[in-house]
């Protein structure tokens, strides 16, 4: 008996392939950012499988957004701790 559902990892590869022309037209620094986002989507393949969306790009986009939000939160945390450190230096 054959497999009736295309593996989600293959679906992600197909979506990424659809963006090949778009990627090629990006500037180098934007291409690097684009590639990083695509890596994030591939790393979160388990979440995409569980989401069971007919449009794989929805799950890929959500994985990218989650990663970006994590990075923003980390940056905010670092800025806050640096501000507290700086405030402590001023009062001494």
MOPAC internal coordinates of N, CA, C and O (Angstrom, degrees):
PM7 1SCF
backbone

  N    0.0000 0     0.00 0     0.00 0    0    0    0
  C    1.4416 1     0.00 0     0.00 0    1    0    0
  C    1.5306 1   108.43 1     0.00 0    2    1    0
  O    1.2310 1   120.29 1   -48.92 1    3    2    1
  N    1.3176 1   117.05 1   131.08 1    3    2    1
  C    1.4584 1   121.47 1  -178.16 1    5    3    2
  C    1.5128 1   112.45 1   -85.74 1    6    5    3
  O    1.2310 1   122.38 1   -11.04 1    7    6    5
  N    1.2739 1   113.04 1   168.96 1    7    6    5
  C    1.4562 1   120.40 1   179.21 1    9    7    6
  C    1.5269 1   109.17 1   -78.71 1   10    9    7
  O    1.2310 1   120.02 1   -47.10 1   11   10    9
  N    1.3294 1   117.57 1   132.90 1   11   10    9
  C    1.4622 1   120.62 1  -177.39 1   13   11   10
  C    1.5208 1   112.57 1   -97.00 1   14   13   11
  O    1.2310 1   120.30 1   164.29 1   15   14   13
  N    1.3157 1   117.04 1   -15.71 1   15   14   13
  C    1.4606 1   121.36 1  -177.52 1   17   15   14
  C    1.5245 1   108.78 1  -117.22 1   18   17   15
  O    1.2310 1   120.97 1   -47.17 1   19   18   17
  N    1.3201 1   115.75 1   132.83 1   19   18   17
  C    1.4668 1   120.59 1   177.70 1   21   19   18
  C    1.5300 1   108.13 1   -69.29 1   22   21   19
  O    1.2310 1   119.15 1   -47.39 1   23   22   21
  N    1.3252 1   119.23 1   132.61 1   23   22   21
  C    1.4647 1   120.85 1   177.91 1   25   23   22
  C    1.5311 1   110.72 1   -56.55 1   26   25   23
  O    1.2310 1   121.25 1   -42.73 1   27   26   25
  N    1.3276 1   115.22 1   137.27 1   27   26   25
  C    1.4624 1   120.45 1  -176.36 1   29   27   26
  C    1.5256 1   111.62 1   -59.84 1   30   29   27
  O    1.2310 1   120.07 1   144.44 1   31   30   29
  N    1.3231 1   117.46 1   -35.56 1   31   30   29
  C    1.4703 1   119.75 1   178.95 1   33   31   30
  C    1.5288 1   110.79 1   -61.49 1   34   33   31
  O    1.2310 1   120.18 1   144.84 1   35   34   33
  N    1.3193 1   117.26 1   -35.16 1   35   34   33
  C    1.4657 1   121.15 1   176.79 1   37   35   34
  C    1.5312 1   110.82 1   -70.11 1   38   37   35
  O    1.2310 1   120.58 1   142.30 1   39   38   37
  N    1.3159 1   116.49 1   -37.70 1   39   38   37
  C    1.4673 1   120.86 1   177.25 1   41   39   38
  C    1.5234 1   109.91 1   -62.16 1   42   41   39
  O    1.2310 1   120.33 1   137.85 1   43   42   41
  N    1.3331 1   116.98 1   -42.15 1   43   42   41
  C    1.4680 1   120.86 1   177.74 1   45   43   42
  C    1.5253 1   109.88 1   -60.70 1   46   45   43
  O    1.2310 1   120.31 1   135.63 1   47   46   45
  N    1.3152 1   117.02 1   -44.37 1   47   46   45
  C    1.4661 1   120.51 1   178.46 1   49   47   46
  C    1.5306 1   111.15 1   -60.14 1   50   49   47
  O    1.2310 1   120.53 1   140.92 1   51   50   49
  N    1.3202 1   116.59 1   -39.08 1   51   50   49
  C    1.4653 1   120.33 1   178.69 1   53   51   50
  C    1.5286 1   111.19 1   -64.83 1   54   53   51
  O    1.2310 1   120.54 1   137.81 1   55   54   53
  N    1.3222 1   116.57 1   -42.19 1   55   54   53
  C    1.4707 1   120.47 1   177.88 1   57   55   54
  C    1.5184 1   109.73 1   -62.99 1   58   57   55
  O    1.2310 1   120.50 1   135.42 1   59   58   57
  N    1.3116 1   116.66 1   -44.58 1   59   58   57
  C    1.4650 1   120.48 1   179.67 1   61   59   58
  C    1.5296 1   110.32 1   -61.04 1   62   61   59
  O    1.2310 1   120.70 1   140.68 1   63   62   61
  N    1.3142 1   116.26 1   -39.32 1   63   62   61
  C    1.4649 1   120.56 1   179.57 1   65   63   62
  C    1.5301 1   111.20 1   -63.83 1   66   65   63
  O    1.2310 1   120.23 1   145.01 1   67   66   65
  N    1.3290 1   117.16 1   -34.99 1   67   66   65
  C    1.4683 1   120.35 1   178.18 1   69   67   66
  C    1.5254 1   111.72 1   -62.83 1   70   69   67
  O    1.2310 1   120.19 1   156.36 1   71   70   69
  N    1.3315 1   117.24 1   -23.64 1   71   70   69
  C    1.4598 1   121.54 1  -179.23 1   73   71   70
  C    1.5247 1   113.18 1   -95.01 1   74   73   71
  O    1.2310 1   119.78 1  -172.32 1   75   74   73
  N    1.3174 1   118.03 1     7.68 1   75   74   73
  C    1.4701 1   120.94 1  -178.29 1   77   75   74
  C    1.5234 1   112.93 1   -55.82 1   78   77   75
  O    1.2310 1   119.64 1   131.87 1   79   78   77
  N    1.3229 1   118.28 1   -48.13 1   79   78   77
  C    1.4682 1   120.49 1  -179.72 1   81   79   78
  C    1.5240 1   111.30 1   -64.38 1   82   81   79
  O    1.2310 1   120.73 1   139.34 1   83   82   81
  N    1.3176 1   116.21 1   -40.66 1   83   82   81
  C    1.4636 1   120.71 1   177.57 1   85   83   82
  C    1.5301 1   110.13 1   -59.89 1   86   85   83
  O    1.2310 1   121.09 1   132.90 1   87   86   85
  N    1.3276 1   115.52 1   -47.10 1   87   86   85
  C    1.4595 1   120.97 1  -179.11 1   89   87   86
  C    1.5190 1   111.38 1   -59.98 1   90   89   87
  O    1.2310 1   120.54 1   137.05 1   91   90   89
  N    1.3189 1   116.58 1   -42.95 1   91   90   89
  C    1.4665 1   120.87 1  -178.09 1   93   91   90
  C    1.5244 1   112.60 1   -61.19 1   94   93   91
  O    1.2310 1   120.11 1   149.75 1   95   94   93
  N    1.3256 1   117.39 1   -30.25 1   95   94   93
  C    1.4672 1   120.15 1  -177.22 1   97   95   94
  C    1.5232 1   113.22 1   -84.02 1   98   97   95
  O    1.2310 1   120.13 1   171.30 1   99   98   97
  N    1.3121 1   117.36 1    -8.70 1   99   98   97
  C    1.4647 1   120.55 1  -179.61 1  101   99   98
  C    1.5243 1   111.39 1   -73.97 1  102  101   99
  O    1.2310 1   121.50 1   -28.27 1  103  102  101
  N    1.3396 1   114.73 1   151.73 1  103  102  101
  C    1.4662 1   119.01 1   171.60 1  105  103  102
  C    1.5261 1   108.36 1   -66.71 1  106  105  103
  O    1.2310 1   120.72 1   -19.35 1  107  106  105
  N    1.3159 1   116.23 1   160.65 1  107  106  105
  C    1.4668 1   120.85 1  -174.99 1  109  107  106
  C    1.5283 1   112.42 1   -54.12 1  110  109  107
  O    1.2310 1   120.09 1   130.96 1  111  110  109
  N    1.3325 1   117.44 1   -49.04 1  111  110  109
  C    1.4704 1   119.38 1  -177.30 1  113  111  110
  C    1.5271 1   111.05 1   -66.36 1  114  113  111
  O    1.2310 1   120.22 1   145.58 1  115  114  113
  N    1.3372 1   117.18 1   -34.42 1  115  114  113
  C    1.4606 1   119.93 1   176.62 1  117  115  114
  C    1.5231 1   110.70 1   -71.52 1  118  117  115
  O    1.2310 1   120.32 1   144.48 1  119  118  117
  N    1.3132 1   117.00 1   -35.52 1  119  118  117
  C    1.4657 1   121.26 1   177.72 1  121  119  118
  C    1.5238 1   110.13 1   -63.77 1  122  121  119
  O    1.2310 1   120.64 1   139.85 1  123  122  121
  N    1.3301 1   116.39 1   -40.15 1  123  122  121
  C    1.4656 1   119.77 1   178.37 1  125  123  122
  C    1.5260 1   110.40 1   -63.70 1  126  125  123
  O    1.2310 1   120.45 1   138.40 1  127  126  125
  N    1.3365 1   116.75 1   -41.60 1  127  126  125
  C    1.4631 1   120.44 1   177.90 1  129  127  126
  C    1.5311 1   110.42 1   -65.14 1  130  129  127
  O    1.2310 1   120.55 1   137.80 1  131  130  129
  N    1.3175 1   116.55 1   -42.20 1  131  130  129
  C    1.4641 1   121.72 1   178.07 1  133  131  130
  C    1.5302 1   110.38 1   -59.87 1  134  133  131
  O    1.2310 1   120.60 1   133.52 1  135  134  133
  N    1.3240 1   116.47 1   -46.48 1  135  134  133
  C    1.4685 1   120.79 1   179.72 1  137  135  134
  C    1.5241 1   111.11 1   -61.75 1  138  137  135
  O    1.2310 1   120.77 1   141.01 1  139  138  137
  N    1.3175 1   116.12 1   -38.99 1  139  138  137
  C    1.4625 1   119.94 1   178.96 1  141  139  138
  C    1.5305 1   110.39 1   -63.99 1  142  141  139
  O    1.2310 1   120.24 1   138.16 1  143  142  141
  N    1.3261 1   117.14 1   -41.84 1  143  142  141
  C    1.4612 1   120.34 1   177.59 1  145  143  142
  C    1.5269 1   111.06 1   -62.95 1  146  145  143
  O    1.2310 1   120.32 1   140.04 1  147  146  145
  N    1.3074 1   116.99 1   -39.96 1  147  146  145
  C    1.4617 1   120.14 1   179.01 1  149  147  146
  C    1.5294 1   110.81 1   -66.04 1  150  149  147
  O    1.2310 1   120.43 1   143.25 1  151  150  149
  N    1.3272 1   116.78 1   -36.75 1  151  150  149
  C    1.4743 1   119.99 1   176.52 1  153  151  150
  C    1.5228 1   110.31 1   -63.41 1  154  153  151
  O    1.2310 1   120.85 1   140.01 1  155  154  153
  N    1.3378 1   115.99 1   -39.99 1  155  154  153
  C    1.4653 1   120.18 1   178.10 1  157  155  154
  C    1.5260 1   109.79 1   -60.25 1  158  157  155
  O    1.2310 1   120.55 1   134.61 1  159  158  157
  N    1.3230 1   116.56 1   -45.39 1  159  158  157
  C    1.4671 1   120.20 1   179.99 1  161  159  158
  C    1.5279 1   110.91 1   -60.32 1  162  161  159
  O    1.2310 1   120.29 1   139.87 1  163  162  161
  N    1.3226 1   117.06 1   -40.13 1  163  162  161
  C    1.4632 1   120.40 1   179.56 1  165  163  162
  C    1.5249 1   111.39 1   -69.27 1  166  165  163
  O    1.2310 1   120.42 1   146.74 1  167  166  165
  N    1.3240 1   116.81 1   -33.26 1  167  166  165
  C    1.4667 1   120.24 1  -179.66 1  169  167  166
  C    1.5328 1   111.53 1   -69.56 1  170  169  167
  O    1.2310 1   120.00 1   155.00 1  171  170  169
  N    1.3110 1   117.60 1   -25.00 1  171  170  169
  C    1.4624 1   121.71 1  -177.59 1  173  171  170
  C    1.5243 1   111.89 1  -100.07 1  174  173  171
  O    1.2310 1   120.53 1  -149.14 1  175  174  173
  N    1.3105 1   116.59 1    30.86 1  175  174  173
  C    1.4650 1   121.27 1  -175.98 1  177  175  174
  C    1.5313 1   111.82 1   -59.06 1  178  177  175
  O    1.2310 1   119.42 1   145.54 1  179  178  177
  N    1.3222 1   118.72 1   -34.46 1  179  178  177
  C    1.4623 1   120.84 1  -178.56 1  181  179  178
  C    1.5240 1   111.25 1   -63.02 1  182  181  179
  O    1.2310 1   120.56 1   138.63 1  183  182  181
  N    1.3306 1   116.54 1   -41.37 1  183  182  181
  C    1.4637 1   119.95 1   178.86 1  185  183  182
  C    1.5236 1   110.39 1   -64.69 1  186  185  183
  O    1.2310 1   120.36 1   141.02 1  187  186  185
  N    1.3133 1   116.92 1   -38.98 1  187  186  185
  C    1.4575 1   120.72 1   178.40 1  189  187  186
  C    1.5148 1   112.59 1   -64.25 1  190  189  187
  O    1.2310 1   120.81 1   140.97 1  191  190  189
  N    1.3213 1   116.06 1   -39.03 1  191  190  189
  C    1.4614 1   120.22 1   178.10 1  193  191  190
  C    1.5254 1   109.48 1   -62.98 1  194  193  191
  O    1.2310 1   120.45 1   136.16 1  195  194  193
  N    1.3149 1   116.75 1   -43.84 1  195  194  193
  C    1.4573 1   120.56 1  -177.92 1  197  195  194
  C    1.5249 1   112.41 1   -70.77 1  198  197  195
  O    1.2310 1   119.77 1   151.41 1  199  198  197
  N    1.3292 1   118.04 1   -28.59 1  199  198  197
  C    1.4647 1   121.29 1  -178.83 1  201  199  198
  C    1.5214 1   111.29 1   -67.93 1  202  201  199
  O    1.2310 1   120.00 1   148.08 1  203  202  201
  N    1.3037 1   117.60 1   -31.92 1  203  202  201
  C    1.4581 1   124.12 1   177.19 1  205  203  202
  C    1.5284 1   112.76 1    54.33 1  206  205  203
  O    1.2310 1   120.44 1  -138.31 1  207  206  205
  N    1.3305 1   116.76 1    41.69 1  207  206  205
  C    1.4629 1   120.61 1   176.28 1  209  207  206
  C    1.5220 1   109.32 1   -82.77 1  210  209  207
  O    1.2310 1   120.55 1   -38.58 1  211  210  209
  N    1.3273 1   116.56 1   141.42 1  211  210  209
  C    1.4642 1   118.02 1   176.79 1  213  211  210
  C    1.5291 1   112.19 1   -67.13 1  214  213  211
  O    1.2310 1   120.09 1   154.34 1  215  214  213
  N    1.3150 1   117.44 1   -25.66 1  215  214  213
  C    1.4608 1   121.96 1   178.99 1  217  215  214
  C    1.5278 1   108.41 1  -103.54 1  218  217  215
  O    1.2310 1   120.22 1   -73.52 1  219  218  217
  N    1.3106 1   117.18 1   106.48 1  219  218  217
  C    1.4668 1   121.45 1  -176.66 1  221  219  218
  C    1.5168 1   111.94 1   -61.67 1  222  221  219
  O    1.2310 1   119.79 1   150.57 1  223  222  221
  N    1.3300 1   118.01 1   -29.43 1  223  222  221
  C    1.4584 1   120.04 1  -178.18 1  225  223  222
  C    1.5241 1   111.23 1   -63.78 1  226  225  223
  O    1.2310 1   119.67 1   151.58 1  227  226  225
  N    1.3351 1   118.23 1   -28.42 1  227  226  225
  C    1.4647 1   120.75 1   175.94 1  229  227  226
  C    1.5278 1   110.46 1   -59.81 1  230  229  227
  O    1.2310 1   120.53 1   131.20 1  231  230  229
  N    1.3165 1   116.60 1   -48.80 1  231  230  229
  C    1.4675 1   120.77 1   179.96 1  233  231  230
  C    1.5204 1   111.08 1   -67.11 1  234  233  231
  O    1.2310 1   120.78 1   140.69 1  235  234  233
  N    1.3383 1   116.11 1   -39.31 1  235  234  233
  C    1.4639 1   119.65 1   179.01 1  237  235  234
  C    1.5275 1   110.35 1   -63.32 1  238  237  235
  O    1.2310 1   120.49 1   136.47 1  239  238  237
  N    1.3340 1   116.66 1   -43.53 1  239  238  237
  C    1.4654 1   120.80 1  -179.93 1  241  239  238
  C    1.5182 1   110.80 1   -63.07 1  242  241  239
  O    1.2310 1   120.57 1   138.58 1  243  242  241
  N    1.3228 1   116.52 1   -41.42 1  243  242  241
  C    1.4580 1   119.83 1   179.88 1  245  243  242
  C    1.5274 1   110.54 1   -64.60 1  246  245  243
  O    1.2310 1   119.64 1   139.41 1  247  246  245
  N    1.3185 1   118.30 1   -40.59 1  247  246  245
  C    1.4645 1   121.08 1   177.39 1  249  247  246
  C    1.5230 1   110.37 1   -61.15 1  250  249  247
  O    1.2310 1   120.58 1   138.48 1  251  250  249
  N    1.3311 1   116.50 1   -41.52 1  251  250  249
  C    1.4630 1   120.49 1   178.81 1  253  251  250
  C    1.5206 1   110.76 1   -64.75 1  254  253  251
  O    1.2310 1   120.45 1   136.50 1  255  254  253
  N    1.3297 1   116.74 1   -43.50 1  255  254  253
  C    1.4625 1   120.65 1  -179.79 1  257  255  254
  C    1.5247 1   111.62 1   -64.31 1  258  257  255
  O    1.2310 1   120.45 1   139.08 1  259  258  257
  N    1.3157 1   116.75 1   -40.92 1  259  258  257
  C    1.4665 1   120.44 1   178.50 1  261  259  258
  C    1.5290 1   110.11 1   -60.93 1  262  261  259
  O    1.2310 1   120.41 1   134.90 1  263  262  261
  N    1.3238 1   116.83 1   -45.10 1  263  262  261
  C    1.4636 1   120.55 1   179.30 1  265  263  262
  C    1.5264 1   110.89 1   -62.71 1  266  265  263
  O    1.2310 1   120.12 1   135.15 1  267  266  265
  N    1.3276 1   117.37 1   -44.85 1  267  266  265
  C    1.4643 1   120.53 1   179.64 1  269  267  266
  C    1.5241 1   110.88 1   -62.53 1  270  269  267
  O    1.2310 1   120.09 1   139.91 1  271  270  269
  N    1.3277 1   117.43 1   -40.09 1  271  270  269
  C    1.4644 1   120.90 1   178.25 1  273  271  270
  C    1.5216 1   110.49 1   -64.72 1  274  273  271
  O    1.2310 1   120.13 1   139.21 1  275  274  273
  N    1.3301 1   117.35 1   -40.79 1  275  274  273
  C    1.4701 1   119.89 1   176.67 1  277  275  274
  C    1.5231 1   110.51 1   -59.03 1  278  277  275
  O    1.2310 1   120.61 1   136.21 1  279  278  277
  N    1.3444 1   116.43 1   -43.79 1  279  278  277
  C    1.4606 1   120.56 1  -179.96 1  281  279  278
  C    1.5252 1   111.18 1   -65.65 1  282  281  279
  O    1.2310 1   120.09 1   139.88 1  283  282  281
  N    1.3260 1   117.43 1   -40.12 1  283  282  281
  C    1.4678 1   120.77 1   177.22 1  285  283  282
  C    1.5191 1   110.13 1   -62.30 1  286  285  283
  O    1.2310 1   120.35 1   134.94 1  287  286  285
  N    1.3262 1   116.93 1   -45.06 1  287  286  285
  C    1.4642 1   120.40 1   179.06 1  289  287  286
  C    1.5234 1   111.22 1   -60.62 1  290  289  287
  O    1.2310 1   120.54 1   138.54 1  291  290  289
  N    1.3198 1   116.58 1   -41.46 1  291  290  289
  C    1.4687 1   120.60 1   178.78 1  293  291  290
  C    1.5275 1   110.77 1   -64.18 1  294  293  291
  O    1.2310 1   120.19 1   137.88 1  295  294  293
  N    1.3169 1   117.24 1   -42.12 1  295  294  293
  C    1.4672 1   120.81 1   178.06 1  297  295  294
  C    1.5248 1   111.07 1   -63.64 1  298  297  295
  O    1.2310 1   120.39 1   137.80 1  299  298  297
  N    1.3332 1   116.85 1   -42.20 1  299  298  297
  C    1.4664 1   120.48 1   177.79 1  301  299  298
  C    1.5278 1   110.41 1   -61.03 1  302  301  299
  O    1.2310 1   121.17 1   137.12 1  303  302  301
  N    1.3167 1   115.37 1   -42.88 1  303  302  301
  C    1.4667 1   120.81 1   179.30 1  305  303  302
  C    1.5289 1   110.24 1   -61.70 1  306  305  303
  O    1.2310 1   120.43 1   136.02 1  307  306  305
  N    1.3315 1   116.79 1   -43.98 1  307  306  305
  C    1.4654 1   120.79 1   178.82 1  309  307  306
  C    1.5195 1   111.60 1   -64.50 1  310  309  307
  O    1.2310 1   120.27 1   138.16 1  311  310  309
  N    1.3292 1   117.09 1   -41.84 1  311  310  309
  C    1.4645 1   120.72 1   178.81 1  313  311  310
  C    1.5210 1   110.22 1   -63.54 1  314  313  311
  O    1.2310 1   120.68 1   136.97 1  315  314  313
  N    1.3283 1   116.30 1   -43.03 1  315  314  313
  C    1.4648 1   120.18 1   179.57 1  317  315  314
  C    1.5229 1   110.77 1   -62.51 1  318  317  315
  O    1.2310 1   120.14 1   135.09 1  319  318  317
  N    1.3259 1   117.33 1   -44.91 1  319  318  317
  C    1.4672 1   119.74 1  -179.31 1  321  319  318
  C    1.5249 1   110.97 1   -67.46 1  322  321  319
  O    1.2310 1   120.15 1   144.57 1  323  322  321
  N    1.3305 1   117.33 1   -35.43 1  323  322  321
  C    1.4677 1   120.00 1   176.32 1  325  323  322
  C    1.5226 1   110.34 1   -66.36 1  326  325  323
  O    1.2310 1   120.43 1   140.32 1  327  326  325
  N    1.3294 1   116.78 1   -39.68 1  327  326  325
  C    1.4621 1   120.82 1   177.79 1  329  327  326
  C    1.5134 1   111.59 1   -63.45 1  330  329  327
  O    1.2310 1   120.46 1   138.22 1  331  330  329
  N    1.3319 1   116.73 1   -41.78 1  331  330  329
  C    1.4572 1   120.84 1   178.28 1  333  331  330
  C    1.5202 1   110.41 1   -66.97 1  334  333  331
  O    1.2310 1   120.37 1   141.25 1  335  334  333
  N    1.3086 1   116.90 1   -38.75 1  335  334  333
  C    1.4582 1   121.10 1   177.59 1  337  335  334
  C    1.5168 1   110.13 1   -63.61 1  338  337  335
  O    1.2310 1   120.46 1   135.38 1  339  338  337
  N    1.3268 1   116.72 1   -44.62 1  339  338  337
  C    1.4610 1   122.03 1   179.69 1  341  339  338
  C    1.5235 1   110.28 1   -65.09 1  342  341  339
  O    1.2310 1   119.95 1   139.19 1  343  342  341
  N    1.3322 1   117.69 1   -40.81 1  343  342  341
  C    1.4633 1   121.27 1   178.93 1  345  343  342
  C    1.5239 1   110.01 1   -63.95 1  346  345  343
  O    1.2310 1   120.31 1   142.57 1  347  346  345
  N    1.3222 1   117.01 1   -37.43 1  347  346  345
  C    1.4612 1   120.64 1   178.18 1  349  347  346
  C    1.5087 1   111.99 1   -66.63 1  350  349  347
  O    1.2310 1   119.37 1   145.48 1  351  350  349
  N    1.3050 1   118.80 1   -34.52 1  351  350  349
  C    1.4627 1   123.18 1   178.66 1  353  351  350
  C    1.5197 1   109.77 1   -69.29 1  354  353  351
  O    1.2310 1   119.84 1   140.84 1  355  354  353
  N    1.3303 1   117.91 1   -39.16 1  355  354  353
  C    1.4613 1   121.75 1  -178.89 1  357  355  354
  C    1.5159 1   111.82 1   -65.56 1  358  357  355
  O    1.2310 1   119.59 1   145.55 1  359  358  357
  N    1.3328 1   118.40 1   -34.45 1  359  358  357
  C    1.4578 1   121.24 1  -175.83 1  361  359  358
  C    1.5205 1   112.64 1   -82.12 1  362  361  359
  O    1.2310 1   119.90 1   168.71 1  363  362  361
  N    1.3046 1   117.80 1   -11.29 1  363  362  361
  C    1.4717 1   119.56 1  -177.69 1  365  363  362
  C    1.4845 1   112.23 1   -83.79 1  366  365  363
  O    1.2310 1   120.10 1   180.00 1  367  366  365

